């Protein structure tokens, strides 16, 4: 008897039960089209960011060497940020290279 009651509950599906597609029932909302950058653009942005970090570190080091009023703490932070950014980029390059080599070794 409990099984029959469950079947009756499942039958109450509203308009879904009579076979009307979801696309008709759901309101059509236009999603804004967002253009996503391709891999080349992402790579250019990453290289630009790495370069800017390196330039900022070099400028801070030059200011310190010239005797300008700049904290040693900020110079060391800029240099370490530049170093870590470059190391991160190198690790990503290595992973991409390893993935490419693995794909090339696959047999079809």
N, C-alpha and C positions, 0 to 999 in steps of 0.2 A: 504494500500500500504506500509506503514511503517512496518507493521508486516511481510510482505513478504521479505522485505529487511533484517530484523533482522534474519529471518530463513536462508537466503542466507549467512549471515555473520557467523552464527553458523555452517553451513556446511563446512566452511573453517577450518578444524581442522587438516589438514596435515595428517600424518600417524595415528594419534589417531582416526580419523574418520573411518578408514577402519578396526579397530578391532585388531591392533597389540598390544600386551601387553606392558605395561610400562617397564617391566623388560628387554625386548629385546631392546627397544629404548634407555633406560638410560644406560650409561656406567657402567660396573660393577667395582666398586672400593672396594678393600679389606680394610676393617676397621681393624686396629690393635686390636688384642684380648687383653683386659686388664682384668686381673684376679681381681675380686672384693673380698675384705675380707668378710668373713661371720660374723654373729652376735657375735659369740664367740671371734673371733679375734678383732673385734671392741671393745668389752667389755674389753678384756685384755689390749688393747692399752689405753683405757680411764682410767682404774685402774692404769696402769703404770704412766700415766701422772699426775694423782692425787697424787700418791705416791711421784713422783719426786718433785712436787710443795711443798708438806709437808716436805720432806727432806731438800730442799733448805731453807725453812723458819726456820726449826730447826737449820740448820747450821748457818744461819745469827744471830739467837738469841744466840746461843752458842758463836759465835765470839764477840758479843756485851757484853755478860756476862763475857767473859774472858778478856775484856779490849782491844781487838784488834782494829785497826783503821778501823772502819766501820761506815758509817753514820746511825744515828737513823732512818732517813727518809727511807732508803733502807730496814731496818729491818722491819719497820711497813708496808711498801708496800709488802714485801714478806709474812709477816704474814697474811695480809688481802687477798692477792691473794690465799693463801692456804685455808683460811677460806671460801672465796667465791667459790672456786673450789669444796670444800667438800660439801657446802650447795647446789650447783647446782647439784652435783651427787646425793645427798639425794632426791632432788625434782624429778629428773628423776626416781630414784628408786621408789618413791611414786607413780608417774604417771603410771609406768609400773605395779606396784602392783594393783593399782586401775583398770587399764584396764583388767588385768587378772581376778580380782574378778568380774568385770562386765561381762566378757565373760563367766565365770563359772556360773553366775546367769541366763544366757539366756536359754530359753526353746527351745527345738528343735521340 
